Each structure stands twice: as C-alpha cells, then as structure tokens.
Amino acid sequence: MLDKKLAKIDWENKTALEIKNLIRGLNPIMGAYAILRNKKIKIWKAEVEEGNYEEVENGTIVKVDKKQGIYVKTKQGILHILEVQAENSKRMNVQDYLRGNPINELEKFE
C-alpha cells in the first residue's frame, strides 16, 4: 500500500540515487513531491549528477539553468530535476516551469 507520507522527498537523509529511485517508483501513480516557498512541487523525472557542495545544506538548490534544469544537493550527490508539476498545474519539463516560476540558487526545499 502506498502512503502519501512516502511520496515526500527526504532531502536530509536520502542520496540522489535513492531520491531518483523514489521518483521513478512513484511515477505515474502519485509522484514524489517537495515543498518550495510553502507550495508543493511534484517531481516526475530526475537524474543523478556528481558534485560536492559541502558548504550548503541538503535540499538546497545549488544551480538553476533555464536550459538544463534545477540541481539540488542531497546527502550524497546532486539531483538534476528535469520534469515537474506545480500545485494546480499540469506536468511540464523544467524549462517551461522556470519560464513562469523563476527560482533562485540557494533556495531550499523543505
């Protein structure tokens, strides 16, 4: 039985690979989600990238590239977000999302 609590991404304790597998496992049933600016964002597609940003907390957006996507620090590795769905919106690639919803580096997912 899948529980909604399972779908919330745990940035503090999970690696990029574990989060990617959670996203992949919940697609298309319910989608994994994170909270940014007190709004739920479902993440439908992501990849794992290498990188080390020890100076920032897990769940922090370390890079925003309007053509490539959003990069978030995890316990181990970087999660490269490729496809999202904002609250009350449709599923879209991250490039389209960033056109209407600018995100700044060093913002943090809850």
The first five atom37 places (N, CA, C, CB, O) and aatype in JSON, in Angstrom:
{
  "aatype": [12, 10, 3, 11, 11, 10, 0, 11, 9, 3, 17, 6, 2, 11, 16, 0, 10, 6, 9, 11, 2, 10, 9, 1, 7, 10, 2, 14, 9, 12, 7, 0, 18, 0, 9, 10, 1, 2, 11, 11, 9, 11, 9, 17, 11, 0, 6, 19, 6, 6, 7, 2, 18, 6, 6, 19, 6, 2, 7, 16, 9, 19, 11, 19, 3, 11, 11, 5, 7, 9, 18, 19, 11, 16, 11, 5, 7, 9, 10, 8, 9, 10, 6, 19, 5, 0, 6, 2, 15, 11, 1, 12, 2, 19, 5, 3, 18, 10, 1, 7, 2, 14, 9, 2, 6, 10, 6, 11, 13, 6],
  "atom_mask": [
    [1, 1, 1, 1, 1],
    [1, 1, 1, 1, 1],
    [1, 1, 1, 1, 1],
    [1, 1, 1, 1, 1],
    [1, 1, 1, 1, 1],
    [1, 1, 1, 1, 1],
    [1, 1, 1, 1, 1],
    [1, 1, 1, 1, 1],
    [1, 1, 1, 1, 1],
    [1, 1, 1, 1, 1],
    [1, 1, 1, 1, 1],
    [1, 1, 1, 1, 1],
    [1, 1, 1, 1, 1],
    [1, 1, 1, 1, 1],
    [1, 1, 1, 1, 1],
    [1, 1, 1, 1, 1],
    [1, 1, 1, 1, 1],
    [1, 1, 1, 1, 1],
    [1, 1, 1, 1, 1],
    [1, 1, 1, 1, 1],
    [1, 1, 1, 1, 1],
    [1, 1, 1, 1, 1],
    [1, 1, 1, 1, 1],
    [1, 1, 1, 1, 1],
    [1, 1, 1, 0, 1],
    [1, 1, 1, 1, 1],
    [1, 1, 1, 1, 1],
    [1, 1, 1, 1, 1],
    [1, 1, 1, 1, 1],
    [1, 1, 1, 1, 1],
    [1, 1, 1, 0, 1],
    [1, 1, 1, 1, 1],
    [1, 1, 1, 1, 1],
    [1, 1, 1, 1, 1],
    [1, 1, 1, 1, 1],
    [1, 1, 1, 1, 1],
    [1, 1, 1, 1, 1],
    [1, 1, 1, 1, 1],
    [1, 1, 1, 1, 1],
    [1, 1, 1, 1, 1],
    [1, 1, 1, 1, 1],
    [1, 1, 1, 1, 1],
    [1, 1, 1, 1, 1],
    [1, 1, 1, 1, 1],
    [1, 1, 1, 1, 1],
    [1, 1, 1, 1, 1],
    [1, 1, 1, 1, 1],
    [1, 1, 1, 1, 1],
    [1, 1, 1, 1, 1],
    [1, 1, 1, 1, 1],
    [1, 1, 1, 0, 1],
    [1, 1, 1, 1, 1],
    [1, 1, 1, 1, 1],
    [1, 1, 1, 1, 1],
    [1, 1, 1, 1, 1],
    [1, 1, 1, 1, 1],
    [1, 1, 1, 1, 1],
    [1, 1, 1, 1, 1],
    [1, 1, 1, 0, 1],
    [1, 1, 1, 1, 1],
    [1, 1, 1, 1, 1],
    [1, 1, 1, 1, 1],
    [1, 1, 1, 1, 1],
    [1, 1, 1, 1, 1],
    [1, 1, 1, 1, 1],
    [1, 1, 1, 1, 1],
    [1, 1, 1, 1, 1],
    [1, 1, 1, 1, 1],
    [1, 1, 1, 0, 1],
    [1, 1, 1, 1, 1],
    [1, 1, 1, 1, 1],
    [1, 1, 1, 1, 1],
    [1, 1, 1, 1, 1],
    [1, 1, 1, 1, 1],
    [1, 1, 1, 1, 1],
    [1, 1, 1, 1, 1],
    [1, 1, 1, 0, 1],
    [1, 1, 1, 1, 1],
    [1, 1, 1, 1, 1],
    [1, 1, 1, 1, 1],
    [1, 1, 1, 1, 1],
    [1, 1, 1, 1, 1],
    [1, 1, 1, 1, 1],
    [1, 1, 1, 1, 1],
    [1, 1, 1, 1, 1],
    [1, 1, 1, 1, 1],
    [1, 1, 1, 1, 1],
    [1, 1, 1, 1, 1],
    [1, 1, 1, 1, 1],
    [1, 1, 1, 1, 1],
    [1, 1, 1, 1, 1],
    [1, 1, 1, 1, 1],
    [1, 1, 1, 1, 1],
    [1, 1, 1, 1, 1],
    [1, 1, 1, 1, 1],
    [1, 1, 1, 1, 1],
    [1, 1, 1, 1, 1],
    [1, 1, 1, 1, 1],
    [1, 1, 1, 1, 1],
    [1, 1, 1, 0, 1],
    [1, 1, 1, 1, 1],
    [1, 1, 1, 1, 1],
    [1, 1, 1, 1, 1],
    [1, 1, 1, 1, 1],
    [1, 1, 1, 1, 1],
    [1, 1, 1, 1, 1],
    [1, 1, 1, 1, 1],
    [1, 1, 1, 1, 1],
    [1, 1, 1, 1, 1],
    [1, 1, 1, 1, 1]
  ],
  "atom_positions": [
    [[0.84, -1.18, 0.0], [0.0, 0.0, 0.0], [0.89, 1.25, 0.0], [-0.96, 0.0, 1.22], [1.76, 1.4, 0.85]],
    [[0.66, 2.12, -0.94], [1.42, 3.37, -1.0], [0.75, 4.41, -0.12], [1.53, 3.88, -2.45], [-0.47, 4.54, -0.1]],
    [[1.58, 5.14, 0.61], [1.11, 6.16, 1.53], [1.61, 7.52, 1.05], [1.58, 5.86, 2.97], [2.71, 7.62, 0.51]],
    [[0.81, 8.57, 1.25], [1.22, 9.9, 0.83], [2.49, 10.36, 1.55], [0.1, 10.9, 1.07], [3.27, 11.14, 1.0]],
    [[2.69, 9.89, 2.77], [3.9, 10.26, 3.52], [5.15, 9.73, 2.81], [3.84, 9.71, 4.96], [6.22, 10.35, 2.88]],
    [[5.02, 8.61, 2.16], [6.13, 8.01, 1.42], [6.56, 8.89, 0.25], [5.75, 6.62, 0.91], [7.74, 8.88, -0.13]],
    [[5.64, 9.65, -0.32], [5.91, 10.45, -1.52], [6.71, 11.72, -1.23], [4.62, 10.81, -2.18], [7.28, 12.3, -2.15]],
    [[6.76, 12.17, 0.03], [7.52, 13.38, 0.35], [9.01, 13.06, 0.35], [7.09, 13.96, 1.73], [9.46, 12.11, 0.99]],
    [[9.77, 13.86, -0.38], [11.21, 13.64, -0.52], [11.93, 14.06, 0.75], [11.77, 14.42, -1.73], [11.72, 15.15, 1.27]],
    [[12.78, 13.18, 1.25], [13.59, 13.42, 2.44], [14.99, 13.85, 1.99], [13.65, 12.15, 3.36], [15.86, 13.01, 1.78]],
    [[15.18, 15.15, 1.84], [16.45, 15.67, 1.33], [17.59, 15.45, 2.32], [16.32, 17.14, 1.02], [18.74, 15.28, 1.9]],
    [[17.29, 15.45, 3.61], [18.34, 15.36, 4.63], [19.0, 13.98, 4.69], [17.77, 15.7, 5.98], [20.21, 13.88, 4.88]],
    [[18.22, 12.93, 4.54], [18.72, 11.58, 4.8], [18.87, 10.69, 3.59], [17.84, 10.93, 5.76], [19.38, 9.57, 3.72]],
    [[18.44, 11.14, 2.43], [18.49, 10.29, 1.24], [19.54, 10.79, 0.25], [17.11, 10.24, 0.56], [19.81, 11.99, 0.14]],
    [[20.11, 9.83, -0.47], [21.09, 10.18, -1.51], [20.34, 10.53, -2.79], [22.08, 9.0, -1.76], [19.14, 10.29, -2.91]],
    [[21.07, 11.1, -3.74], [20.46, 11.45, -5.03], [19.9, 10.2, -5.72], [21.5, 12.14, -5.94], [18.83, 10.25, -6.33]],
    [[20.62, 9.08, -5.63], [20.15, 7.85, -6.25], [18.88, 7.33, -5.59], [21.24, 6.78, -6.18], [17.96, 6.89, -6.28]],
    [[18.81, 7.39, -4.26], [17.6, 6.95, -3.56], [16.4, 7.83, -3.92], [17.83, 6.98, -2.03], [15.29, 7.32, -4.1]],
    [[16.62, 9.12, -4.04], [15.53, 10.04, -4.4], [15.1, 9.79, -5.85], [15.97, 11.51, -4.22], [13.9, 9.77, -6.14]],
    [[16.05, 9.59, -6.74], [15.72, 9.3, -8.14], [14.88, 8.03, -8.22], [17.01, 9.15, -8.99], [13.9, 7.98, -8.96]],
    [[15.26, 7.0, -7.47], [14.5, 5.75, -7.48], [13.1, 5.93, -6.9], [15.25, 4.67, -6.7], [12.15, 5.3, -7.38]],
    [[12.95, 6.78, -5.88], [11.63, 7.09, -5.33], [10.77, 7.77, -6.39], [11.76, 7.99, -4.07], [9.61, 7.4, -6.58]],
    [[11.34, 8.75, -7.08], [10.61, 9.47, -8.13], [10.17, 8.5, -9.22], [11.48, 10.6, -8.73], [9.02, 8.52, -9.66]],
    [[11.09, 7.67, -9.64], [10.81, 6.7, -10.71], [9.76, 5.67, -10.25], [12.1, 5.98, -11.13], [8.89, 5.28, -11.04]],
    [[9.84, 5.25, -9.01], [8.92, 4.25, -8.49], [7.5, 4.75, -8.31], [0.0, 0.0, 0.0], [6.54, 3.98, -8.42]],
    [[7.34, 6.05, -8.04], [6.0, 6.62, -7.83], [5.4, 7.2, -9.11], [6.06, 7.69, -6.77], [4.27, 7.68, -9.09]],
    [[6.13, 7.15, -10.19], [5.65, 7.66, -11.47], [4.96, 6.53, -12.21], [6.82, 8.26, -12.32], [5.6, 5.49, -12.36]],
    [[3.77, 6.61, -12.68], [2.83, 7.73, -12.74], [1.76, 7.7, -11.66], [2.17, 7.75, -14.07], [0.8, 8.46, -11.74]],
    [[1.9, 6.86, -10.67], [0.84, 6.66, -9.68], [0.51, 7.94, -8.91], [1.24, 5.58, -8.7], [-0.62, 8.43, -8.98]],
    [[1.48, 8.48, -8.18], [1.19, 9.68, -7.39], [2.28, 10.74, -7.49], [1.0, 9.3, -5.94], [2.01, 11.92, -7.27]],
    [[3.48, 10.36, -7.8], [4.57, 11.32, -7.92], [5.17, 11.67, -6.58], [0.0, 0.0, 0.0], [4.47, 11.8, -5.58]],
    [[6.48, 11.81, -6.56], [7.18, 12.28, -5.37], [7.09, 13.8, -5.34], [8.68, 11.8, -5.34], [7.01, 14.44, -6.38]],
    [[7.1, 14.37, -4.13], [6.96, 15.82, -4.06], [7.9, 16.42, -3.02], [5.53, 16.2, -3.75], [8.41, 15.75, -2.12]],
    [[8.1, 17.73, -3.17], [8.87, 18.52, -2.22], [8.15, 19.85, -2.04], [10.37, 18.73, -2.71], [7.3, 20.22, -2.86]],
    [[8.48, 20.56, -1.0], [7.86, 21.85, -0.71], [8.89, 22.96, -0.96], [7.33, 21.91, 0.76], [10.0, 22.91, -0.44]],
    [[8.5, 23.95, -1.76], [9.34, 25.11, -2.02], [8.46, 26.34, -1.92], [10.05, 25.02, -3.42], [7.44, 26.43, -2.6]],
    [[8.85, 27.29, -1.08], [8.06, 28.51, -0.85], [6.63, 28.18, -0.41], [8.02, 29.37, -2.14], [5.67, 28.82, -0.84]],
    [[6.51, 27.19, 0.46], [5.23, 26.74, 1.01], [4.26, 26.2, -0.04], [4.58, 27.87, 1.74], [3.05, 26.18, 0.18]],
    [[4.79, 25.78, -1.19], [3.96, 25.17, -2.23], [4.52, 23.81, -2.61], [3.86, 26.1, -3.47], [5.74, 23.61, -2.67]],
    [[3.62, 22.89, -2.86], [4.01, 21.54, -3.24], [4.4, 21.5, -4.71], [2.88, 20.54, -2.96], [3.68, 22.01, -5.57]],
    [[5.56, 20.89, -4.99], [6.01, 20.68, -6.36], [6.26, 19.18, -6.53], [7.3, 21.52, -6.68], [7.1, 18.61, -5.84]],
    [[5.53, 18.57, -7.43], [5.77, 17.16, -7.73], [6.93, 17.06, -8.71], [4.49, 16.48, -8.31], [7.03, 17.84, -9.65]],
    [[7.79, 16.11, -8.47], [8.92, 15.89, -9.34], [8.69, 14.56, -10.05], [10.28, 15.89, -8.55], [8.58, 13.52, -9.4]],
    [[8.62, 14.61, -11.38], [8.29, 13.44, -12.17], [9.5, 12.78, -12.82], [7.31, 13.81, -13.22], [9.46, 11.58, -13.11]],
    [[10.55, 13.54, -13.05], [11.72, 12.97, -13.71], [12.97, 13.68, -13.2], [11.61, 13.09, -15.26], [13.0, 14.9, -13.07]],
    [[14.01, 12.88, -12.91], [15.27, 13.45, -12.42], [16.4, 12.49, -12.72], [15.19, 13.74, -10.9], [16.19, 11.3, -12.96]],
    [[17.59, 13.03, -12.7], [18.81, 12.25, -12.92], [19.79, 12.52, -11.79], [19.44, 12.57, -14.3], [19.66, 13.52, -11.08]],
    [[20.75, 11.65, -11.63], [21.78, 11.8, -10.62], [23.02, 12.41, -11.26], [22.11, 10.44, -9.94], [23.44, 11.98, -12.33]],
    [[23.59, 13.41, -10.6], [24.82, 14.06, -11.05], [25.85, 13.97, -9.94], [24.55, 15.56, -11.46], [25.51, 13.89, -8.76]],
    [[27.1, 13.99, -10.34], [28.17, 14.03, -9.36], [28.39, 15.49, -8.94], [29.48, 13.41, -9.93], [28.17, 16.41, -9.73]],
    [[28.82, 15.68, -7.73], [29.1, 17.02, -7.25], [29.2, 17.04, -5.75], [0.0, 0.0, 0.0], [28.65, 16.18, -5.07]],
    [[29.91, 18.02, -5.25], [30.11, 18.12, -3.82], [29.97, 19.58, -3.41], [31.49, 17.55, -3.39], [30.8, 20.41, -3.78]],
    [[28.95, 19.89, -2.68], [28.71, 21.24, -2.18], [28.59, 21.14, -0.67], [27.41, 21.87, -2.82], [27.5, 21.27, -0.12]],
    [[29.7, 20.92, 0.0], [29.68, 20.72, 1.45], [29.24, 21.95, 2.21], [31.03, 20.3, 1.92], [28.77, 21.84, 3.35]],
    [[29.38, 23.13, 1.61], [29.08, 24.37, 2.32], [27.59, 24.67, 2.42], [29.77, 25.51, 1.65], [27.21, 25.59, 3.15]],
    [[26.73, 23.92, 1.71], [25.28, 24.16, 1.77], [24.56, 22.94, 2.34], [24.73, 24.51, 0.37], [25.07, 21.82, 2.29]],
    [[23.37, 23.18, 2.87], [22.57, 22.11, 3.46], [21.93, 21.25, 2.39], [21.5, 22.69, 4.39], [21.73, 21.7, 1.25]],
    [[21.6, 20.02, 2.75], [20.88, 19.13, 1.84], [19.51, 19.75, 1.53], [20.71, 17.7, 2.46], [18.86, 20.33, 2.4]],
    [[19.1, 19.6, 0.28], [17.83, 20.17, -0.15], [17.96, 21.57, -0.72], [0.0, 0.0, 0.0], [16.97, 22.17, -1.13]],
    [[19.18, 22.09, -0.74], [19.43, 23.43, -1.27], [19.64, 23.38, -2.77], [20.65, 24.07, -0.58], [20.33, 22.49, -3.28]],
    [[19.05, 24.31, -3.47], [19.24, 24.41, -4.92], [20.6, 25.04, -5.16], [18.08, 25.26, -5.6], [20.84, 26.2, -4.8]],
    [[21.49, 24.27, -5.78], [22.86, 24.75, -5.98], [23.06, 25.36, -7.36], [23.84, 23.6, -5.79], [24.01, 26.12, -7.58]],
    [[22.17, 25.05, -8.29], [22.3, 25.61, -9.64], [20.93, 25.6, -10.32], [23.34, 24.81, -10.48], [20.18, 24.64, -10.22]],
    [[20.63, 26.69, -11.02], [19.42, 26.78, -11.83], [19.85, 27.17, -13.24], [18.38, 27.81, -11.22], [20.43, 28.24, -13.44]],
    [[19.57, 26.31, -14.18], [19.91, 26.55, -15.58], [18.62, 26.45, -16.39], [21.01, 25.54, -16.1], [18.01, 25.39, -16.45]],
    [[18.22, 27.55, -17.0], [16.93, 27.59, -17.72], [16.87, 26.6, -18.88], [16.67, 28.98, -18.25], [15.78, 26.23, -19.32]],
    [[18.02, 26.16, -19.37], [18.04, 25.19, -20.47], [18.23, 23.76, -19.97], [19.14, 25.54, -21.45], [17.74, 22.82, -20.6]],
    [[18.92, 23.58, -18.85], [19.25, 22.24, -18.36], [18.36, 21.76, -17.23], [20.68, 22.21, -17.91], [17.98, 20.59, -17.19]],
    [[18.0, 22.64, -16.3], [17.16, 22.22, -15.19], [17.61, 22.76, -13.85], [0.0, 0.0, 0.0], [18.37, 23.73, -13.77]],
    [[17.13, 22.12, -12.8], [17.39, 22.52, -11.42], [18.27, 21.46, -10.78], [16.07, 22.73, -10.62], [18.01, 20.26, -10.94]],
    [[19.29, 21.87, -10.06], [20.22, 20.96, -9.4], [20.13, 21.15, -7.89], [21.68, 21.19, -9.9], [20.28, 22.26, -7.39]],
    [[19.87, 20.05, -7.18], [19.64, 20.12, -5.74], [20.62, 19.21, -5.01], [18.18, 19.72, -5.4], [20.84, 18.07, -5.41]],
    [[21.21, 19.73, -3.94], [22.15, 18.94, -3.13], [21.38, 17.93, -2.29], [23.02, 19.86, -2.23], [20.35, 18.25, -1.7]],
    [[21.9, 16.72, -2.24], [21.33, 15.67, -1.39], [22.4, 15.18, -0.43], [20.77, 14.48, -2.26], [23.5, 15.73, -0.38]],
    [[22.09, 14.16, 0.33], [23.07, 13.59, 1.27], [24.34, 13.16, 0.54], [22.46, 12.38, 2.02], [25.45, 13.34, 1.05]],
    [[24.16, 12.6, -0.64], [25.3, 12.2, -1.46], [24.93, 12.41, -2.92], [25.7, 10.7, -1.2], [24.04, 11.74, -3.45]],
    [[25.6, 13.33, -3.58], [25.34, 13.61, -4.98], [24.35, 14.75, -5.18], [0.0, 0.0, 0.0], [23.83, 15.32, -4.23]],
    [[24.13, 15.05, -6.44], [23.24, 16.14, -6.84], [22.07, 15.54, -7.64], [24.0, 17.22, -7.69], [22.28, 14.7, -8.52]],
    [[20.86, 15.97, -7.32], [19.69, 15.55, -8.07], [19.4, 16.6, -9.13], [18.46, 15.34, -7.13], [19.18, 17.77, -8.81]],
    [[19.39, 16.19, -10.38], [19.13, 17.07, -11.52], [17.66, 16.89, -11.89], [20.08, 16.75, -12.75], [17.28, 15.85, -12.44]],
    [[16.84, 17.87, -11.59], [15.4, 17.8, -11.82], [15.08, 18.19, -13.26], [14.63, 18.71, -10.83], [15.52, 19.23, -13.75]],
    [[14.3, 17.33, -13.94], [14.01, 17.51, -15.36], [12.54, 17.76, -15.67], [14.46, 16.32, -16.11], [12.22, 18.43, -16.66]],
    [[11.63, 17.23, -14.84], [10.2, 17.36, -15.12], [9.45, 17.55, -13.81], [9.66, 16.13, -15.9], [9.65, 16.79, -12.86]],
    [[8.57, 18.57, -13.75], [7.88, 18.91, -12.52], [6.4, 19.2, -12.77], [8.54, 20.13, -11.86], [5.94, 19.26, -13.91]],
    [[5.68, 19.36, -11.67], [4.28, 19.76, -11.72], [4.01, 20.63, -10.5], [3.31, 18.52, -11.77], [4.11, 20.16, -9.37]],
    [[3.67, 21.88, -10.74], [3.33, 22.79, -9.65], [1.91, 22.51, -9.17], [3.47, 24.28, -10.1], [1.14, 21.82, -9.83]],
    [[1.58, 23.05, -8.0], [0.23, 22.9, -7.48], [-0.78, 23.44, -8.49], [0.07, 23.62, -6.12], [-0.56, 24.5, -9.07]],
    [[-1.86, 22.73, -8.69], [-2.94, 23.14, -9.59], [-2.44, 23.45, -11.0], [-3.65, 24.35, -9.03], [-2.93, 24.37, -11.65]],
    [[-1.48, 22.7, -11.45], [-0.91, 22.91, -12.77], [-0.72, 21.57, -13.45], [0.43, 23.68, -12.68], [-0.94, 20.52, -12.84]],
    [[-0.32, 21.6, -14.69], [-0.08, 20.37, -15.41], [1.4, 19.99, -15.32], [-0.51, 20.5, -16.88], [2.25, 20.8, -14.96]],
    [[1.68, 18.78, -15.66], [3.03, 18.26, -15.69], [3.79, 18.92, -16.85], [3.03, 16.7, -15.83], [3.26, 19.04, -17.95]],
    [[5.05, 19.35, -16.6], [5.81, 20.03, -17.65], [7.31, 19.84, -17.44], [5.47, 21.52, -17.68], [7.76, 19.52, -16.34]],
    [[8.07, 20.05, -18.52], [9.51, 19.97, -18.34], [9.96, 21.19, -17.56], [10.25, 19.87, -19.72], [9.28, 22.22, -17.54]],
    [[11.09, 21.08, -16.92], [11.54, 22.12, -16.01], [11.84, 23.44, -16.72], [12.77, 21.65, -15.26], [11.73, 24.5, -16.11]],
    [[12.21, 23.39, -18.0], [12.45, 24.62, -18.75], [11.18, 25.46, -18.84], [12.98, 24.29, -20.16], [11.22, 26.68, -18.65]],
    [[10.05, 24.82, -19.13], [8.78, 25.54, -19.2], [8.38, 26.07, -17.82], [7.68, 24.62, -19.75], [7.87, 27.18, -17.71]],
    [[8.61, 25.28, -16.79], [8.29, 25.7, -15.43], [9.09, 26.94, -15.04], [8.57, 24.55, -14.44], [8.54, 27.87, -14.45]],
    [[10.37, 26.96, -15.36], [11.23, 28.08, -14.98], [10.88, 29.37, -15.72], [12.69, 27.72, -15.24], [11.17, 30.46, -15.23]],
    [[10.26, 29.27, -16.87], [9.85, 30.49, -17.6], [8.82, 31.28, -16.8], [9.26, 30.12, -18.98], [8.86, 32.51, -16.78]],
    [[7.92, 30.59, -16.15], [6.87, 31.27, -15.39], [7.1, 31.31, -13.9], [0.0, 0.0, 0.0], [6.39, 32.01, -13.18]],
    [[8.07, 30.56, -13.41], [8.33, 30.46, -11.98], [9.83, 30.54, -11.71], [7.75, 29.15, -11.4], [10.47, 29.52, -11.49]],
    [[10.39, 31.74, -11.73], [11.83, 31.83, -11.51], [12.22, 31.32, -10.12], [12.29, 33.28, -11.68], [11.55, 31.6, -9.13]],
    [[13.29, 30.57, -10.09], [13.83, 30.02, -8.85], [15.26, 30.52, -8.71], [13.76, 28.45, -8.82], [16.0, 30.59, -9.7]],
    [[15.64, 30.85, -7.5], [16.98, 31.35, -7.24], [17.86, 30.25, -6.65], [16.93, 32.55, -6.29], [17.39, 29.37, -5.95]],
    [[19.14, 30.33, -6.96], [20.09, 29.42, -6.32], [20.1, 29.72, -4.82], [21.53, 29.58, -6.94], [19.86, 30.85, -4.39]],
    [[20.38, 28.71, -4.06], [20.46, 28.72, -2.59], [19.1, 28.77, -1.92], [21.27, 29.9, -2.14], [19.03, 28.9, -0.69]],
    [[17.99, 28.66, -2.69], [16.69, 28.42, -2.06], [16.69, 26.98, -1.6], [15.49, 28.72, -3.06], [17.45, 26.16, -2.11]],
    [[15.86, 26.66, -0.62], [15.91, 25.32, -0.04], [14.53, 24.66, -0.07], [16.43, 25.38, 1.41], [13.53, 25.27, 0.29]],
    [[14.52, 23.4, -0.51], [13.32, 22.58, -0.43], [13.13, 22.13, 1.0], [13.39, 21.36, -1.39], [14.11, 21.87, 1.7]],
    [[11.87, 22.03, 1.45], [11.57, 21.51, 2.79], [11.45, 20.01, 2.73], [10.28, 22.13, 3.36], [11.2, 19.37, 3.74]]
  ]
}
